[in-house]
Amino acid sequence: MSEAIPLPIQMSDAAATKIQALITEEENPNLRLRVYITGGGCSGFEYGFTFDEKTNDGDTVIEKNGVIMVVDSMSLQYLVGGTVDYIDGLAGSRFLVTNPNATSTCGCGSSFSI
């Protein structure tokens, strides 16, 4: 038996469940969560999340529980080994990334530095 190749980035069950709920709400089964990195934020880089209907050349596709998450190749290099999660707590509800490549993060958890 061959071993499964580990995914470069993971999606938690909570994130998959929330993505599915949002797709159902939008009534568009072609949507997928796009995770990306932009310059900015209080720590240098910032995580971004949006819904997209297409997968671009070079995108990494992660599928879990019937939902799809895509990450462009430029962003993926900063996210390898990370996990996209969804939390619902007193501070609000949001997607967040647990990123082992980040040397520091801001208090809000939406920006980081490497």
MMTF fields as JSON, N, C-alpha, C and O atoms, coordinates in Angstrom:
{
  "mmtfVersion": "1.0.0",
  "mmtfProducer": "UNKNOWN",
  "numBonds": 455,
  "numAtoms": 456,
  "numGroups": 114,
  "numChains": 1,
  "numModels": 1,
  "chainsPerModel": [1],
  "groupsPerChain": [114],
  "chainIdList": ["A"],
  "bondAtomList": [4, 2, 8, 6, 12, 10, 16, 14, 20, 18, 24, 22, 28, 26, 32, 30, 36, 34, 40, 38, 44, 42, 48, 46, 52, 50, 56, 54, 60, 58, 64, 62, 68, 66, 72, 70, 76, 74, 80, 78, 84, 82, 88, 86, 92, 90, 96, 94, 100, 98, 104, 102, 108, 106, 112, 110, 116, 114, 120, 118, 124, 122, 128, 126, 132, 130, 136, 134, 140, 138, 144, 142, 148, 146, 152, 150, 156, 154, 160, 158, 164, 162, 168, 166, 172, 170, 176, 174, 180, 178, 184, 182, 188, 186, 192, 190, 196, 194, 200, 198, 204, 202, 208, 206, 212, 210, 216, 214, 220, 218, 224, 222, 228, 226, 232, 230, 236, 234, 240, 238, 244, 242, 248, 246, 252, 250, 256, 254, 260, 258, 264, 262, 268, 266, 272, 270, 276, 274, 280, 278, 284, 282, 288, 286, 292, 290, 296, 294, 300, 298, 304, 302, 308, 306, 312, 310, 316, 314, 320, 318, 324, 322, 328, 326, 332, 330, 336, 334, 340, 338, 344, 342, 348, 346, 352, 350, 356, 354, 360, 358, 364, 362, 368, 366, 372, 370, 376, 374, 380, 378, 384, 382, 388, 386, 392, 390, 396, 394, 400, 398, 404, 402, 408, 406, 412, 410, 416, 414, 420, 418, 424, 422, 428, 426, 432, 430, 436, 434, 440, 438, 444, 442, 448, 446, 452, 450],
  "bondOrderList": [1, 1, 1, 1, 1, 1, 1, 1, 1, 1, 1, 1, 1, 1, 1, 1, 1, 1, 1, 1, 1, 1, 1, 1, 1, 1, 1, 1, 1, 1, 1, 1, 1, 1, 1, 1, 1, 1, 1, 1, 1, 1, 1, 1, 1, 1, 1, 1, 1, 1, 1, 1, 1, 1, 1, 1, 1, 1, 1, 1, 1, 1, 1, 1, 1, 1, 1, 1, 1, 1, 1, 1, 1, 1, 1, 1, 1, 1, 1, 1, 1, 1, 1, 1, 1, 1, 1, 1, 1, 1, 1, 1, 1, 1, 1, 1, 1, 1, 1, 1, 1, 1, 1, 1, 1, 1, 1, 1, 1, 1, 1, 1, 1],
  "groupList": [{"groupName": "MET", "atomNameList": ["N", "CA", "C", "O"], "elementList": ["N", "C", "C", "O"], "formalChargeList": [0, 0, 0, 0], "bondAtomList": [1, 0, 2, 1, 3, 2], "bondOrderList": [1, 1, 2], "singleLetterCode": "M", "chemCompType": "L-PEPTIDE LINKING"}, {"groupName": "SER", "atomNameList": ["N", "CA", "C", "O"], "elementList": ["N", "C", "C", "O"], "formalChargeList": [0, 0, 0, 0], "bondAtomList": [1, 0, 2, 1, 3, 2], "bondOrderList": [1, 1, 2], "singleLetterCode": "S", "chemCompType": "L-PEPTIDE LINKING"}, {"groupName": "GLU", "atomNameList": ["N", "CA", "C", "O"], "elementList": ["N", "C", "C", "O"], "formalChargeList": [0, 0, 0, 0], "bondAtomList": [1, 0, 2, 1, 3, 2], "bondOrderList": [1, 1, 2], "singleLetterCode": "E", "chemCompType": "L-PEPTIDE LINKING"}, {"groupName": "ALA", "atomNameList": ["N", "CA", "C", "O"], "elementList": ["N", "C", "C", "O"], "formalChargeList": [0, 0, 0, 0], "bondAtomList": [1, 0, 2, 1, 3, 2], "bondOrderList": [1, 1, 2], "singleLetterCode": "A", "chemCompType": "L-PEPTIDE LINKING"}, {"groupName": "ILE", "atomNameList": ["N", "CA", "C", "O"], "elementList": ["N", "C", "C", "O"], "formalChargeList": [0, 0, 0, 0], "bondAtomList": [1, 0, 2, 1, 3, 2], "bondOrderList": [1, 1, 2], "singleLetterCode": "I", "chemCompType": "L-PEPTIDE LINKING"}, {"groupName": "PRO", "atomNameList": ["N", "CA", "C", "O"], "elementList": ["N", "C", "C", "O"], "formalChargeList": [0, 0, 0, 0], "bondAtomList": [1, 0, 2, 1, 3, 2], "bondOrderList": [1, 1, 2], "singleLetterCode": "P", "chemCompType": "L-PEPTIDE LINKING"}, {"groupName": "LEU", "atomNameList": ["N", "CA", "C", "O"], "elementList": ["N", "C", "C", "O"], "formalChargeList": [0, 0, 0, 0], "bondAtomList": [1, 0, 2, 1, 3, 2], "bondOrderList": [1, 1, 2], "singleLetterCode": "L", "chemCompType": "L-PEPTIDE LINKING"}, {"groupName": "GLN", "atomNameList": ["N", "CA", "C", "O"], "elementList": ["N", "C", "C", "O"], "formalChargeList": [0, 0, 0, 0], "bondAtomList": [1, 0, 2, 1, 3, 2], "bondOrderList": [1, 1, 2], "singleLetterCode": "Q", "chemCompType": "L-PEPTIDE LINKING"}, {"groupName": "ASP", "atomNameList": ["N", "CA", "C", "O"], "elementList": ["N", "C", "C", "O"], "formalChargeList": [0, 0, 0, 0], "bondAtomList": [1, 0, 2, 1, 3, 2], "bondOrderList": [1, 1, 2], "singleLetterCode": "D", "chemCompType": "L-PEPTIDE LINKING"}, {"groupName": "THR", "atomNameList": ["N", "CA", "C", "O"], "elementList": ["N", "C", "C", "O"], "formalChargeList": [0, 0, 0, 0], "bondAtomList": [1, 0, 2, 1, 3, 2], "bondOrderList": [1, 1, 2], "singleLetterCode": "T", "chemCompType": "L-PEPTIDE LINKING"}, {"groupName": "LYS", "atomNameList": ["N", "CA", "C", "O"], "elementList": ["N", "C", "C", "O"], "formalChargeList": [0, 0, 0, 0], "bondAtomList": [1, 0, 2, 1, 3, 2], "bondOrderList": [1, 1, 2], "singleLetterCode": "K", "chemCompType": "L-PEPTIDE LINKING"}, {"groupName": "ASN", "atomNameList": ["N", "CA", "C", "O"], "elementList": ["N", "C", "C", "O"], "formalChargeList": [0, 0, 0, 0], "bondAtomList": [1, 0, 2, 1, 3, 2], "bondOrderList": [1, 1, 2], "singleLetterCode": "N", "chemCompType": "L-PEPTIDE LINKING"}, {"groupName": "ARG", "atomNameList": ["N", "CA", "C", "O"], "elementList": ["N", "C", "C", "O"], "formalChargeList": [0, 0, 0, 0], "bondAtomList": [1, 0, 2, 1, 3, 2], "bondOrderList": [1, 1, 2], "singleLetterCode": "R", "chemCompType": "L-PEPTIDE LINKING"}, {"groupName": "VAL", "atomNameList": ["N", "CA", "C", "O"], "elementList": ["N", "C", "C", "O"], "formalChargeList": [0, 0, 0, 0], "bondAtomList": [1, 0, 2, 1, 3, 2], "bondOrderList": [1, 1, 2], "singleLetterCode": "V", "chemCompType": "L-PEPTIDE LINKING"}, {"groupName": "TYR", "atomNameList": ["N", "CA", "C", "O"], "elementList": ["N", "C", "C", "O"], "formalChargeList": [0, 0, 0, 0], "bondAtomList": [1, 0, 2, 1, 3, 2], "bondOrderList": [1, 1, 2], "singleLetterCode": "Y", "chemCompType": "L-PEPTIDE LINKING"}, {"groupName": "GLY", "atomNameList": ["N", "CA", "C", "O"], "elementList": ["N", "C", "C", "O"], "formalChargeList": [0, 0, 0, 0], "bondAtomList": [1, 0, 2, 1, 3, 2], "bondOrderList": [1, 1, 2], "singleLetterCode": "G", "chemCompType": "PEPTIDE LINKING"}, {"groupName": "CYS", "atomNameList": ["N", "CA", "C", "O"], "elementList": ["N", "C", "C", "O"], "formalChargeList": [0, 0, 0, 0], "bondAtomList": [1, 0, 2, 1, 3, 2], "bondOrderList": [1, 1, 2], "singleLetterCode": "C", "chemCompType": "L-PEPTIDE LINKING"}, {"groupName": "PHE", "atomNameList": ["N", "CA", "C", "O"], "elementList": ["N", "C", "C", "O"], "formalChargeList": [0, 0, 0, 0], "bondAtomList": [1, 0, 2, 1, 3, 2], "bondOrderList": [1, 1, 2], "singleLetterCode": "F", "chemCompType": "L-PEPTIDE LINKING"}],
  "groupTypeList": [0, 1, 2, 3, 4, 5, 6, 5, 4, 7, 0, 1, 8, 3, 3, 3, 9, 10, 4, 7, 3, 6, 4, 9, 2, 2, 2, 11, 5, 11, 6, 12, 6, 12, 13, 14, 4, 9, 15, 15, 15, 16, 1, 15, 17, 2, 14, 15, 17, 9, 17, 8, 2, 10, 9, 11, 8, 15, 8, 9, 13, 4, 2, 10, 11, 15, 13, 4, 0, 13, 13, 8, 1, 0, 1, 6, 7, 14, 6, 13, 15, 15, 9, 13, 8, 14, 4, 8, 15, 6, 3, 15, 1, 12, 17, 6, 13, 9, 11, 5, 11, 3, 9, 1, 9, 16, 15, 16, 15, 1, 1, 17, 1, 4],
  "groupIdList": [1, 2, 3, 4, 5, 6, 7, 8, 9, 10, 11, 12, 13, 14, 15, 16, 17, 18, 19, 20, 21, 22, 23, 24, 25, 26, 27, 28, 29, 30, 31, 32, 33, 34, 35, 36, 37, 38, 39, 40, 41, 42, 43, 44, 45, 46, 47, 48, 49, 50, 51, 52, 53, 54, 55, 56, 57, 58, 59, 60, 61, 62, 63, 64, 65, 66, 67, 68, 69, 70, 71, 72, 73, 74, 75, 76, 77, 78, 79, 80, 81, 82, 83, 84, 85, 86, 87, 88, 89, 90, 91, 92, 93, 94, 95, 96, 97, 98, 99, 100, 101, 102, 103, 104, 105, 106, 107, 108, 109, 110, 111, 112, 113, 114],
  "secStructList": [7, 7, 7, 7, 7, 7, 7, 1, 3, 3, 3, 7, 2, 2, 2, 2, 2, 2, 2, 2, 2, 2, 2, 2, 2, 2, 6, 7, 6, 6, 7, 3, 3, 3, 3, 3, 3, 3, 3, 3, 6, 6, 6, 3, 3, 3, 3, 3, 3, 3, 3, 3, 1, 7, 7, 7, 6, 6, 7, 3, 3, 3, 3, 3, 6, 6, 3, 3, 3, 3, 3, 7, 2, 2, 2, 2, 2, 2, 2, 6, 6, 3, 3, 3, 3, 3, 3, 3, 3, 6, 6, 3, 3, 3, 3, 3, 3, 3, 7, 6, 6, 7, 1, 3, 3, 7, 6, 6, 1, 1, 3, 3, 3, 7],
  "xCoordList": [0.831, 0.0, 0.878, 1.881, 0.476, 1.231, 0.61, -0.597, 1.46, 0.98, 0.391, 0.868, -0.633, -1.227, -0.246, 0.431, -0.186, 0.671, -0.005, -1.174, 0.712, 0.083, -0.266, 0.476, -1.39, -1.812, -0.948, -0.55, -0.65, 0.198, -0.498, 0.161, -1.818, -2.602, -3.86, -4.425, -4.291, -5.453, -6.675, -6.556, -7.839, -9.09, -9.757, -9.947, -10.109, -10.733, -12.17, -12.755, -12.726, -14.134, -15.038, -16.029, -14.7, -15.507, -15.518, -16.557, -14.353, -14.284, -15.107, -15.848, -14.985, -15.748, -17.248, -18.006, -17.676, -19.1, -19.598, -20.687, -18.81, -19.225, -19.229, -20.136, -18.233, -18.197, -19.446, -20.088, -19.794, -20.986, -22.241, -23.102, -22.355, -23.521, -23.606, -24.695, -22.468, -22.466, -22.806, -23.518, -22.301, -22.616, -24.105, -24.735, -24.666, -26.103, -26.913, -27.916, -26.478, -27.148, -27.142, -28.126, -26.029, -25.891, -26.589, -26.758, -26.991, -27.656, -26.83, -27.37, -25.505, -24.603, -23.605, -22.584, -23.888, -23.012, -21.633, -20.768, -21.414, -20.12, -19.117, -17.961, -19.542, -18.644, -17.616, -17.886, -16.446, -15.385, -14.729, -14.747, -14.155, -13.481, -12.077, -11.301, -11.756, -10.399, -9.685, -10.161, -8.527, -7.69, -6.469, -5.843, -6.129, -4.997, -4.27, -4.77, -3.088, -2.251, -2.061, -1.814, -2.177, -1.873, -0.879, -0.756, -0.18, 0.703, -0.137, -1.152, 0.274, -0.461, -0.758, -0.102, -1.741, -2.061, -1.013, -0.023, -1.22, -0.298, 0.989, 1.926, 1.055, 2.274, 2.987, 3.973, 2.527, 3.231, 2.472, 2.467, 1.823, 1.003, -0.376, -0.529, -1.364, -2.729, -3.426, -3.269, -4.199, -4.98, -6.241, -6.838, -6.631, -7.877, -8.705, -8.163, -10.023, -10.949, -12.049, -12.605, -12.358, -13.445, -14.028, -13.4, -15.22, -15.79, -15.56, -15.658, -15.258, -14.914, -15.586, -15.734, -15.99, -16.6, -15.581, -15.884, -14.385, -13.44, -12.136, -11.778, -11.459, -10.134, -9.172, -9.355, -8.162, -7.193, -6.028, -5.774, -5.319, -4.113, -3.155, -2.953, -2.573, -1.616, -2.235, -1.512, -3.569, -4.224, -4.062, -4.098, -3.886, -3.936, -5.369, -5.961, -5.92, -7.313, -7.342, -6.739, -8.049, -8.225, -9.718, -10.537, -10.063, -11.475, -11.688, -10.903, -12.772, -13.103, -14.617, -15.244, -15.18, -16.617, -17.46, -18.523, -16.975, -17.743, -17.584, -18.221, -16.749, -16.518, -15.073, -14.192, -14.859, -13.548, -12.983, -13.684, -11.694, -10.936, -9.793, -9.168, -9.516, -8.422, -7.452, -7.842, -6.162, -5.106, -4.191, -3.726, -3.928, -3.021, -1.592, -1.268, -0.742, 0.621, 1.459, 2.29, 1.26, 2.029, 1.673, 2.561, 0.406, -0.034, 0.342, 0.676, 0.288, 0.529, 1.905, 2.057, 2.904, 4.26, 4.321, 5.189, 3.409, 3.375, 2.458, 2.431, 1.713, 0.697, 1.001, 0.256, 2.073, 2.384, 2.456, 3.142, 1.747, 1.723, 0.646, 0.466, -0.078, -1.104, -2.462, -2.657, -3.388, -4.758, -5.718, -5.57, -6.708, -7.783, -8.881, -9.347, -9.292, -10.282, -11.39, -11.261, -12.461, -13.541, -13.873, -14.1, -13.902, -14.245, -15.477, -15.708, -16.243, -17.454, -17.409, -17.728, -17.01, -16.828, -17.279, -17.915, -16.948, -17.339, -16.749, -17.36, -15.577, -14.931, -15.472, -15.039, -16.41, -16.996, -16.733, -16.049, -17.286, -17.144, -16.264, -16.425, -15.319, -14.432, -13.631, -13.448, -13.159, -12.178, -10.829, -10.584, -9.956, -8.611, -7.635, -8.02, -6.374, -5.329, -4.372, -3.857, -4.133, -3.06, -1.861, -1.841, -0.858, 0.233, 1.58, 2.043, 2.21, 3.488, 4.632, 5.707, 4.413, 5.446, 5.494, 6.474, 4.458, 4.386, 5.286, 5.201, 6.143, 7.001, 6.288, 6.613, 5.32, 4.503, 3.16, 3.049, 2.148, 0.829, 0.316, 0.814, -0.678, -1.252, -2.329, -2.698, -2.814, -3.824, -5.112, -5.784, -5.469, -6.724, -6.564, -7.563, -5.329, -5.091, -5.241, -5.128, -5.492, -5.685, -4.44, -4.435, -3.381, -2.133, -0.964, -1.053, 0.142, 1.29, 2.556, 2.502, 3.701, 4.984, 5.746, 5.458, 6.732, 7.546, 9.005, 9.855],
  "yCoordList": [-1.182, 0.0, 1.249, 1.328, 2.207, 3.457, 4.41, 4.397, 5.227, 6.186, 7.395, 7.793, 7.964, 9.172, 10.325, 10.453, 11.153, 12.33, 13.355, 13.683, 13.864, 14.843, 16.122, 16.564, 16.696, 17.946, 19.083, 19.074, 20.07, 21.181, 22.095, 22.792, 22.088, 22.882, 22.089, 21.433, 22.152, 21.391, 22.295, 23.516, 21.675, 22.36, 21.603, 20.39, 22.313, 21.657, 21.265, 21.766, 20.359, 19.981, 21.194, 21.355, 22.05, 23.243, 24.172, 24.735, 24.334, 25.182, 24.579, 25.293, 23.269, 22.606, 22.744, 22.991, 22.587, 22.707, 24.118, 24.293, 25.133, 26.529, 26.874, 27.562, 26.408, 26.645, 26.057, 26.708, 24.815, 24.178, 24.987, 25.163, 25.478, 26.272, 27.558, 27.948, 28.223, 29.468, 29.215, 30.007, 28.114, 27.758, 27.474, 27.909, 26.746, 26.44, 27.729, 27.881, 28.65, 29.938, 30.743, 31.403, 30.68, 31.405, 30.693, 31.268, 29.446, 28.626, 28.505, 28.549, 28.352, 28.187, 27.08, 27.337, 25.844, 24.718, 24.785, 23.967, 25.751, 25.885, 26.712, 26.836, 27.276, 28.114, 27.278, 26.154, 27.854, 27.268, 28.393, 29.544, 28.077, 29.087, 29.297, 28.349, 30.54, 30.883, 31.536, 32.516, 30.968, 31.491, 32.117, 31.499, 33.342, 34.018, 34.901, 35.18, 35.326, 36.198, 37.513, 37.513, 38.617, 39.918, 40.635, 40.314, 41.597, 42.429, 43.402, 43.9, 43.671, 44.634, 44.088, 43.158, 44.666, 44.268, 44.816, 45.406, 44.628, 45.203, 44.394, 44.847, 43.209, 42.398, 42.143, 41.407, 42.72, 42.576, 41.814, 42.219, 40.709, 39.927, 39.75, 39.758, 39.594, 39.444, 38.293, 38.117, 37.508, 36.421, 36.993, 37.938, 36.408, 36.809, 35.583, 34.517, 35.739, 34.66, 35.227, 36.285, 34.536, 34.95, 33.705, 32.647, 33.831, 32.725, 32.953, 34.081, 31.896, 31.949, 30.766, 29.7, 30.95, 29.852, 29.06, 27.969, 29.6, 28.909, 28.559, 29.13, 27.603, 27.207, 27.665, 27.336, 28.412, 28.927, 27.964, 27.123, 28.09, 27.301, 27.564, 28.715, 26.523, 26.664, 26.64, 26.577, 26.688, 26.619, 25.235, 24.231, 25.182, 23.918, 23.749, 24.67, 22.575, 22.292, 21.324, 20.251, 21.718, 20.873, 20.587, 21.507, 19.316, 18.944, 18.194, 17.321, 18.555, 17.879, 17.916, 18.965, 16.79, 16.676, 17.293, 17.857, 17.181, 17.663, 19.135, 19.622, 19.862, 21.268, 21.446, 20.651, 22.512, 22.748, 24.073, 25.081, 24.036, 25.232, 25.311, 24.296, 26.504, 26.677, 27.733, 28.692, 27.518, 28.443, 28.646, 27.675, 29.909, 30.172, 29.827, 29.793, 29.57, 29.094, 30.112, 29.727, 31.399, 32.428, 32.43, 32.53, 32.322, 32.313, 31.013, 31.007, 29.909, 28.599, 28.513, 27.865, 29.153, 29.071, 29.593, 29.181, 30.494, 31.028, 30.22, 30.445, 29.281, 28.55, 27.072, 26.384, 26.565, 25.134, 24.669, 25.269, 23.607, 23.044, 23.647, 23.217, 24.645, 25.324, 24.649, 23.675, 25.193, 24.694, 25.874, 26.833, 25.795, 26.781, 26.256, 25.128, 27.075, 26.684, 27.733, 28.8, 27.428, 28.386, 28.378, 27.322, 29.576, 29.661, 30.534, 31.478, 30.199, 30.935, 31.15, 30.249, 32.35, 32.594, 33.976, 34.688, 34.351, 35.651, 36.807, 37.872, 36.609, 37.666, 37.731, 38.57, 36.856, 36.849, 35.545, 34.655, 35.454, 34.269, 34.61, 35.657, 33.703, 33.989, 32.76, 31.821, 32.806, 31.835, 32.32, 33.525, 31.388, 31.754, 30.687, 29.549, 31.062, 30.148, 29.915, 30.865, 28.652, 28.283, 28.045, 27.092, 28.909, 28.912, 28.705, 29.589, 27.537, 27.273, 28.113, 28.173, 28.763, 29.587, 31.002, 31.718, 31.407, 32.761, 32.881, 32.073, 33.89, 34.122, 34.998, 34.963, 35.778, 36.561, 36.833, 36.855, 37.037, 37.372, 38.574, 38.894, 39.229, 40.366, 39.848, 38.675, 40.7, 40.302, 39.803, 38.945, 40.329, 39.911, 38.583, 37.951, 38.145, 36.865, 36.892, 35.846, 38.06, 38.101, 38.529, 38.494, 38.932, 39.254, 38.587, 38.211, 38.46, 37.736, 38.218, 38.925, 37.832, 38.078, 36.759, 35.842, 36.689, 35.476, 35.818, 34.929],
  "zCoordList": [0.0, 0.0, 0.0, 0.709, -0.803, -0.801, 0.213, 0.452, 0.793, 1.781, 1.066, 0.003, 1.65, 1.093, 1.248, 2.268, 0.224, 0.285, 1.191, 0.983, 2.191, 3.092, 2.336, 1.459, 2.687, 2.062, 2.582, 3.748, 1.728, 2.172, 3.181, 3.952, 3.172, 4.124, 4.441, 3.567, 5.68, 6.138, 6.286, 6.38, 6.306, 6.583, 7.731, 7.652, 8.786, 9.935, 9.595, 8.634, 10.401, 10.231, 10.429, 9.716, 11.399, 11.671, 10.458, 10.115, 9.803, 8.61, 7.485, 6.809, 7.275, 6.208, 6.444, 5.505, 7.683, 8.022, 7.75, 7.205, 8.124, 7.911, 6.427, 5.959, 5.682, 4.239, 3.595, 2.771, 3.975, 3.419, 3.748, 2.885, 4.977, 5.375, 4.558, 4.136, 4.328, 3.559, 2.091, 1.475, 1.529, 0.142, 0.002, -0.962, 0.96, 0.952, 1.032, 0.335, 1.877, 2.046, 0.737, 0.401, 0.013, -1.256, -2.414, -3.489, -2.192, -3.206, -4.479, -5.585, -4.318, -5.454, -5.131, -4.493, -5.566, -5.236, -5.892, -5.582, -6.797, -7.467, -6.672, -7.077, -5.549, -4.764, -4.007, -3.584, -3.852, -3.043, -2.26, -2.697, -1.12, -0.316, -0.864, -0.983, -1.194, -1.624, -0.445, 0.127, -0.097, 0.981, 0.315, -0.547, 0.713, 0.084, 1.096, 2.186, 0.7, 1.518, 0.76, -0.446, 1.47, 0.88, 1.783, 2.965, 1.224, 2.023, 2.824, 2.337, 4.038, 4.853, 6.231, 6.701, 6.866, 8.228, 9.185, 8.754, 10.448, 11.424, 11.565, 12.222, 10.964, 11.094, 9.768, 9.747, 8.671, 7.396, 6.339, 5.177, 6.71, 5.785, 6.403, 7.625, 5.553, 6.047, 5.333, 4.125, 6.089, 5.512, 4.88, 5.394, 3.763, 3.131, 2.798, 2.509, 2.839, 2.536, 1.644, 1.937, 0.572, -0.304, -0.954, -0.956, -1.499, -2.251, -3.73, -4.214, -4.44, -5.851, -6.538, -5.94, -7.785, -8.535, -9.345, -9.828, -9.495, -10.369, -9.653, -8.623, -10.248, -9.808, -10.89, -12.062, -10.514, -11.48, -11.655, -10.793, -12.777, -12.996, -11.842, -11.455, -11.296, -10.212, -8.823, -7.829, -8.736, -7.432, -6.826, -7.538, -5.526, -4.789, -4.32, -3.757, -4.553, -4.221, -3.04, -3.084, -1.991, -0.806, -0.701, -0.701, -0.612, -0.494, 0.813, 1.182, 1.508, 2.763, 2.941, 2.793, 3.25, 3.52, 2.405, 2.662, 1.159, 0.02, -0.311, -1.246, 0.432, 0.106, -0.357, -0.031, -1.125, -1.722, -1.236, -1.141, -0.932, -0.594, -1.605, -1.911, -2.122, -3.071, -2.54, -1.873, -2.865, -2.451, -3.652, -4.25, -4.01, -5.126, -4.716, -3.529, -5.71, -5.433, -4.668, -3.846, -4.921, -4.217, -2.725, -1.878, -2.407, -1.008, -0.317, 0.867, -1.058, -0.453, 0.195, 1.231, -0.396, 0.169, 1.608, 2.378, 1.973, 3.334, 4.261, 5.47, 3.68, 4.445, 4.638, 5.336, 4.04, 4.101, 5.552, 6.378, 5.839, 7.192, 8.07, 9.21, 7.557, 8.344, 8.264, 7.538, 9.029, 9.056, 9.019, 9.777, 8.125, 8.102, 9.011, 8.847, 9.966, 10.952, 10.982, 10.381, 11.673, 11.876, 13.353, 13.944, 13.952, 15.369, 15.542, 14.786, 16.538, 16.87, 18.378, 19.154, 18.783, 20.21, 20.614, 19.836, 21.831, 22.358, 21.56, 21.468, 20.988, 20.207, 18.781, 17.992, 18.449, 17.11, 16.387, 16.894, 15.204, 14.371, 13.179, 12.551, 12.872, 11.75, 11.349, 12.123, 10.104, 9.661, 10.166, 10.232, 10.522, 10.916, 10.468, 10.197, 10.392, 9.954, 11.107, 11.696, 11.429, 12.345, 11.45, 10.671, 11.556, 10.6, 11.306, 12.027, 11.102, 11.756, 11.186, 11.782, 10.037, 9.402, 9.968, 9.761, 10.67, 11.208, 12.434, 13.359, 12.432, 13.589, 14.617, 15.803, 14.158, 15.075, 14.417, 13.191, 15.238, 14.732, 15.506, 16.586, 14.945, 15.662, 16.617, 16.565, 17.46, 18.441, 17.821, 18.395, 16.655, 16.016, 15.289, 14.947, 15.046, 14.395, 12.889, 12.249, 12.296, 10.857, 10.092, 8.861, 10.798, 10.109, 10.836, 12.005, 10.083, 10.626, 9.949, 8.943, 10.505, 9.869, 9.852, 10.621, 8.948, 8.85, 8.988, 8.933]
}
